[in-house]
Amino acid sequence: MPYKEKKVEKLYYSIGEVAKIFEVNTSLIRFWEKEFDIIKPKKNKKGNRFFTKQDIDNFHLIYHLVKERGMTLYGAKKKLKENKDDTMKNFEIIKSLK
């Protein structure tokens, strides 16, 4: 029986890796971290940010609302506060269709 290697998934991503995933500057990642309270990266003693898979999913949702749908930051914050679950479901449906 052949040995199958499991796909290794990282627990934490650096700010540079997150910026590369979304093809944006690291300053935008830091800005959105301050603006949206759903993003809470871990910080080490040096102050380096480490993002979890949940943080990246939240970034993807914010990116979709702001960059792809053209919402303002205020509009995106309001939408996430009012009905995050519905917004997340709609986003998952759109993502699966693509």
C-alpha contacts under 8 A as a table, 3 or more apart, distances in Angstrom:
res1	aa1	res2	aa2	distance
10	K	13	Y	7.02
11	L	52	T	5.98
11	L	53	K	6.88
12	Y	50	F	5.46
12	Y	51	F	5.24
12	Y	52	T	4.89
12	Y	53	K	7.17
13	Y	17	E	6.03
13	Y	18	V	6.55
13	Y	50	F	5.36
13	Y	51	F	4.99
13	Y	52	T	6.42
13	Y	53	K	8.00
14	S	17	E	5.25
14	S	18	V	6.40
14	S	48	N	7.79
14	S	49	R	6.22
14	S	50	F	4.98
14	S	51	F	6.34
15	I	18	V	5.11
15	I	19	A	6.10
15	I	26	T	6.39
15	I	29	I	7.28
15	I	49	R	6.19
15	I	50	F	6.70
15	I	51	F	7.23
16	G	19	A	5.06
16	G	20	K	6.15
16	G	26	T	6.37
17	E	20	K	5.03
17	E	21	I	6.22
18	V	21	I	5.08
18	V	22	F	6.52
18	V	29	I	7.81
18	V	51	F	7.85
18	V	56	I	7.24
19	A	22	F	5.40
19	A	23	E	5.66
19	A	24	V	5.15
19	A	25	N	5.78
19	A	26	T	5.45
19	A	29	I	6.74
20	K	23	E	4.80
20	K	24	V	6.65
22	F	60	H	7.97
24	V	28	L	6.76
24	V	29	I	7.77
25	N	28	L	5.52
25	N	29	I	6.97
26	T	29	I	5.05
26	T	30	R	6.38
27	S	30	R	5.10
27	S	31	F	6.07
28	L	31	F	4.92
28	L	32	W	6.08
29	I	32	W	5.29
29	I	33	E	6.15
30	R	33	E	5.02
30	R	34	K	6.48
31	F	34	K	5.25
31	F	35	E	6.26
32	W	35	E	4.88
32	W	36	F	5.78
33	E	36	F	5.63
33	E	37	D	7.03
33	E	39	I	5.57
33	E	40	K	7.11
34	K	37	D	7.08
36	F	39	I	6.17
36	F	77	K	6.88
37	D	40	K	6.99
38	I	55	D	7.67
38	I	58	N	6.98
39	I	55	D	5.46
39	I	58	N	6.76
39	I	59	F	7.55
40	K	51	F	7.65
40	K	55	D	6.91
41	P	49	R	5.78
41	P	50	F	5.41
41	P	51	F	4.77
41	P	52	T	6.97
41	P	55	D	7.04
42	K	49	R	5.71
42	K	50	F	5.10
42	K	51	F	6.48
43	K	46	K	7.63
43	K	47	G	5.23
43	K	48	N	5.33
43	K	49	R	4.69
43	K	50	F	6.12
44	N	47	G	5.21
44	N	48	N	5.64
44	N	49	R	7.01
45	K	48	N	7.57
51	F	54	Q	7.95
51	F	55	D	5.71
51	F	56	I	6.84
52	T	55	D	5.14
52	T	56	I	6.46
53	K	56	I	5.07
53	K	57	D	6.23
54	Q	57	D	5.03
54	Q	58	N	6.22
55	D	58	N	5.02
55	D	59	F	6.13
56	I	59	F	4.88
56	I	60	H	6.09
57	D	60	H	5.00
57	D	61	L	6.34
58	N	61	L	5.05
58	N	62	I	6.25
59	F	62	I	5.04
59	F	63	Y	5.88
60	H	63	Y	4.99
60	H	64	H	6.06
61	L	64	H	5.09
61	L	65	L	6.31
61	L	88	M	7.23
61	L	91	F	6.98
62	I	65	L	5.12
62	I	66	V	6.00
62	I	76	A	7.07
63	Y	66	V	5.29
63	Y	67	K	5.35
63	Y	68	E	6.88
64	H	67	K	5.70
64	H	68	E	4.89
64	H	69	R	6.23
64	H	91	F	7.90
65	L	68	E	6.03
65	L	69	R	5.08
65	L	70	G	6.50
65	L	71	M	5.77
65	L	76	A	6.14
66	V	69	R	5.90
66	V	70	G	5.00
66	V	71	M	4.70
66	V	72	T	6.15
66	V	73	L	6.71
66	V	76	A	6.70
67	K	70	G	5.33
67	K	71	M	7.33
71	M	75	G	5.87
71	M	76	A	6.08
72	T	75	G	5.03
72	T	76	A	6.13
73	L	76	A	5.09
73	L	77	K	6.10
74	Y	77	K	5.14
74	Y	78	K	6.12
75	G	78	K	5.08
75	G	79	K	6.09
76	A	79	K	5.11
76	A	80	L	6.15
77	K	80	L	5.21
77	K	81	K	6.15
78	K	81	K	5.15
78	K	82	E	6.05
79	K	82	E	5.28
79	K	83	N	6.11
79	K	84	K	6.86
79	K	87	T	7.51
80	L	83	N	5.69
80	L	84	K	4.48
80	L	87	T	7.05
81	K	84	K	6.13
83	N	86	D	5.57
83	N	87	T	6.29
84	K	87	T	5.04
84	K	88	M	5.95
85	D	88	M	5.07
85	D	89	K	6.17
86	D	89	K	5.08
86	D	90	N	6.16
87	T	90	N	5.21
87	T	91	F	6.12
88	M	91	F	5.05
88	M	92	E	6.14
89	K	92	E	5.12
89	K	93	I	6.29
90	N	93	I	5.14
90	N	94	I	6.28
91	F	94	I	5.10
91	F	95	K	6.03
92	E	95	K	5.00
92	E	96	S	6.09
93	I	96	S	5.19
93	I	97	L	6.27
94	I	97	L	5.16
94	I	98	K	6.42
95	K	98	K	5.31
